[in-house]
Amino acid sequence: APSEEEMKRRTEQRKEQGKRLREIMQKKREEKKKVMQKELDDLLYVSKLKKDEGAFAEALIARGIENNDELKKKIQTLKTKLGHETEQQVNEDKYPLLNIPDDKLTSE
């Protein structure tokens, strides 16, 4: 049977391994976040090209995006994943009448 000292040593080793693993996972999350932020910045840049139809269409094709709706959806998804907007904010933007009481709604 392992001695008390051996047990303590193993416990410490496990704690250290756990700590290292958490640090590695944190770095991976940060890297992933950086990549998503770069993609978001790029897609926001593309959305600003709308005024120039040729450049806009070219930019969409270069990124494998079908149309403006898909571009908007990708931007929204990245904003939500990065925590820039919560899903509740997205739904409020999408359905602005949700927060208006029924008796205040008109046919318009």
Phi and psi restraints in degrees (value plus and minus 20) as a CYANA .aco file:
   2 PRO   PHI     -86.4   -46.4
   2 PRO   PSI     124.2   164.2
   3 SER   PHI     -92.3   -52.3
   3 SER   PSI     148.4   188.4
   4 GLU   PHI     -81.5   -41.5
   4 GLU   PSI     -59.2   -19.2
   5 GLU   PHI     -81.9   -41.9
   5 GLU   PSI     -64.3   -24.3
   6 GLU   PHI     -81.0   -41.0
   6 GLU   PSI     -62.0   -22.0
   7 MET   PHI     -82.3   -42.3
   7 MET   PSI     -64.9   -24.9
   8 LYS   PHI     -81.5   -41.5
   8 LYS   PSI     -62.9   -22.9
   9 ARG   PHI     -81.5   -41.5
   9 ARG   PSI     -64.7   -24.7
  10 ARG   PHI     -83.7   -43.7
  10 ARG   PSI     -61.1   -21.1
  11 THR   PHI     -81.5   -41.5
  11 THR   PSI     -64.7   -24.7
  12 GLU   PHI     -81.4   -41.4
  12 GLU   PSI     -62.6   -22.6
  13 GLN   PHI     -79.7   -39.7
  13 GLN   PSI     -64.4   -24.4
  14 ARG   PHI     -82.9   -42.9
  14 ARG   PSI     -61.4   -21.4
  15 LYS   PHI     -81.5   -41.5
  15 LYS   PSI     -65.3   -25.3
  16 GLU   PHI     -82.0   -42.0
  16 GLU   PSI     -64.7   -24.7
  17 GLN   PHI     -81.5   -41.5
  17 GLN   PSI     -62.7   -22.7
  18 GLY   PHI     -81.3   -41.3
  18 GLY   PSI     -63.1   -23.1
  19 LYS   PHI     -83.5   -43.5
  19 LYS   PSI     -65.3   -25.3
  20 ARG   PHI     -82.4   -42.4
  20 ARG   PSI     -61.8   -21.8
  21 LEU   PHI     -82.8   -42.8
  21 LEU   PSI     -63.0   -23.0
  22 ARG   PHI     -81.6   -41.6
  22 ARG   PSI     -61.2   -21.2
  23 GLU   PHI     -83.7   -43.7
  23 GLU   PSI     -62.8   -22.8
  24 ILE   PHI     -81.8   -41.8
  24 ILE   PSI     -65.6   -25.6
  25 MET   PHI     -84.1   -44.1
  25 MET   PSI     -58.2   -18.2
  26 GLN   PHI     -83.1   -43.1
  26 GLN   PSI     -62.9   -22.9
  27 LYS   PHI     -82.2   -42.2
  27 LYS   PSI     -62.0   -22.0
  28 LYS   PHI     -82.0   -42.0
  28 LYS   PSI     -62.4   -22.4
  29 ARG   PHI     -82.4   -42.4
  29 ARG   PSI     -62.8   -22.8
  30 GLU   PHI     -84.0   -44.0
  30 GLU   PSI     -62.1   -22.1
  31 GLU   PHI     -81.0   -41.0
  31 GLU   PSI     -66.7   -26.7
  32 LYS   PHI     -80.4   -40.4
  32 LYS   PSI     -60.7   -20.7
  33 LYS   PHI     -83.6   -43.6
  33 LYS   PSI     -61.3   -21.3
  34 LYS   PHI     -82.0   -42.0
  34 LYS   PSI     -63.1   -23.1
  35 VAL   PHI     -82.9   -42.9
  35 VAL   PSI     -65.7   -25.7
  36 MET   PHI     -83.3   -43.3
  36 MET   PSI     -58.8   -18.8
  37 GLN   PHI     -85.1   -45.1
  37 GLN   PSI     -60.9   -20.9
  38 LYS   PHI     -82.0   -42.0
  38 LYS   PSI     -63.7   -23.7
  39 GLU   PHI     -83.2   -43.2
  39 GLU   PSI     -62.4   -22.4
  40 LEU   PHI     -81.4   -41.4
  40 LEU   PSI     -67.3   -27.3
  41 ASP   PHI     -77.7   -37.7
  41 ASP   PSI     -62.3   -22.3
  42 ASP   PHI     -83.3   -43.3
  42 ASP   PSI     -66.1   -26.1
  43 LEU   PHI     -87.4   -47.4
  43 LEU   PSI     -54.3   -14.3
  44 LEU   PHI     -86.3   -46.3
  44 LEU   PSI     -58.4   -18.4
  45 TYR   PHI     -80.5   -40.5
  45 TYR   PSI     -66.2   -26.2
  46 VAL   PHI     -79.7   -39.7
  46 VAL   PSI     -62.3   -22.3
  47 SER   PHI     -84.1   -44.1
  47 SER   PSI     -44.6    -4.6
  48 LYS   PHI     -98.2   -58.2
  48 LYS   PSI     -32.2     7.8
  49 LEU   PHI    -101.7   -61.7
  49 LEU   PSI     -23.4    16.6
  50 LYS   PHI     -69.7   -29.7
  50 LYS   PSI     -54.0   -14.0
  51 LYS   PHI     -81.8   -41.8
  51 LYS   PSI     -51.9   -11.9
  52 ASP   PHI    -123.4   -83.4
  52 ASP   PSI      73.0   113.0
  53 GLU   PHI     -73.4   -33.4
  53 GLU   PSI     -62.2   -22.2
  54 GLY   PHI     -81.8   -41.8
  54 GLY   PSI     -70.3   -30.3
  55 ALA   PHI     -85.2   -45.2
  55 ALA   PSI     -57.3   -17.3
  56 PHE   PHI     -84.1   -44.1
  56 PHE   PSI     -69.5   -29.5
  57 ALA   PHI     -81.3   -41.3
  57 ALA   PSI     -63.1   -23.1
  58 GLU   PHI     -81.2   -41.2
  58 GLU   PSI     -63.5   -23.5
  59 ALA   PHI     -84.9   -44.9
  59 ALA   PSI     -59.0   -19.0
  60 LEU   PHI     -84.5   -44.5
  60 LEU   PSI     -67.5   -27.5
  61 ILE   PHI     -79.8   -39.8
  61 ILE   PSI     -65.0   -25.0
  62 ALA   PHI     -79.8   -39.8
  62 ALA   PSI     -46.4    -6.4
  63 ARG   PHI    -123.6   -83.6
  63 ARG   PSI     -15.2    24.8
  64 GLY   PHI      49.7    89.7
  64 GLY   PSI      10.6    50.6
  65 ILE   PHI    -124.8   -84.8
  65 ILE   PSI     110.6   150.6
  66 GLU   PHI     -87.5   -47.5
  66 GLU   PSI     -69.0   -29.0
  67 ASN   PHI    -177.8  -137.8
  67 ASN   PSI    -198.2  -158.2
  68 ASN   PHI     -83.3   -43.3
  68 ASN   PSI     -55.9   -15.9
  69 ASP   PHI     -82.8   -42.8
  69 ASP   PSI     -62.9   -22.9
  70 GLU   PHI     -84.4   -44.4
  70 GLU   PSI     -59.7   -19.7
  71 LEU   PHI     -79.5   -39.5
  71 LEU   PSI     -68.6   -28.6
  72 LYS   PHI     -79.4   -39.4
  72 LYS   PSI     -61.9   -21.9
  73 LYS   PHI     -83.7   -43.7
  73 LYS   PSI     -64.1   -24.1
  74 LYS   PHI     -82.8   -42.8
  74 LYS   PSI     -63.1   -23.1
  75 ILE   PHI     -80.5   -40.5
  75 ILE   PSI     -66.8   -26.8
  76 GLN   PHI     -81.6   -41.6
  76 GLN   PSI     -63.9   -23.9
  77 THR   PHI     -80.6   -40.6
  77 THR   PSI     -65.7   -25.7
  78 LEU   PHI     -84.9   -44.9
  78 LEU   PSI     -61.7   -21.7
  79 LYS   PHI     -80.3   -40.3
  79 LYS   PSI     -62.0   -22.0
  80 THR   PHI     -86.5   -46.5
  80 THR   PSI     -66.3   -26.3
  81 LYS   PHI     -81.2   -41.2
  81 LYS   PSI     -55.9   -15.9
  82 LEU   PHI    -102.8   -62.8
  82 LEU   PSI     -25.1    14.9
  83 GLY   PHI      61.4   101.4
  83 GLY   PSI      -7.5    32.5
  84 HIS   PHI     -90.8   -50.8
  84 HIS   PSI     -53.3   -13.3
  85 GLU   PHI    -158.3  -118.3
  85 GLU   PSI     121.0   161.0
  86 THR   PHI    -106.1   -66.1
  86 THR   PSI     143.0   183.0
  87 GLU   PHI     -82.7   -42.7
  87 GLU   PSI     -51.2   -11.2
  88 GLN   PHI     -83.6   -43.6
  88 GLN   PSI     -63.4   -23.4
  89 GLN   PHI     -81.7   -41.7
  89 GLN   PSI     -60.9   -20.9
  90 VAL   PHI     -81.1   -41.1
  90 VAL   PSI     -67.0   -27.0
  91 ASN   PHI     -84.9   -44.9
  91 ASN   PSI     -56.6   -16.6
  92 GLU   PHI     -85.4   -45.4
  92 GLU   PSI     -58.3   -18.3
  93 ASP   PHI     -87.8   -47.8
  93 ASP   PSI     -59.8   -19.8
  94 LYS   PHI     -92.8   -52.8
  94 LYS   PSI     -60.4   -20.4
  95 TYR   PHI    -145.7  -105.7
  95 TYR   PSI      57.2    97.2
  96 PRO   PHI     -84.4   -44.4
  96 PRO   PSI     -37.3     2.7
  97 LEU   PHI    -104.8   -64.8
  97 LEU   PSI     -26.6    13.4
  98 LEU   PHI     -78.4   -38.4
  98 LEU   PSI     -56.1   -16.1
  99 ASN   PHI    -112.4   -72.4
  99 ASN   PSI     -14.7    25.3
 100 ILE   PHI    -116.2   -76.2
 100 ILE   PSI     107.5   147.5
 101 PRO   PHI     -78.9   -38.9
 101 PRO   PSI     127.4   167.4
 102 ASP   PHI     -74.3   -34.3
 102 ASP   PSI     -60.7   -20.7
 103 ASP   PHI     -90.1   -50.1
 103 ASP   PSI     -33.6     6.4
 104 LYS   PHI    -113.2   -73.2
 104 LYS   PSI     -31.9     8.1
 105 LEU   PHI     -98.6   -58.6
 105 LEU   PSI     121.3   161.3
 106 THR   PHI    -136.8   -96.8
 106 THR   PSI     156.7   196.7
 107 SER   PHI     -86.8   -46.8
 107 SER   PSI     -39.1     0.9
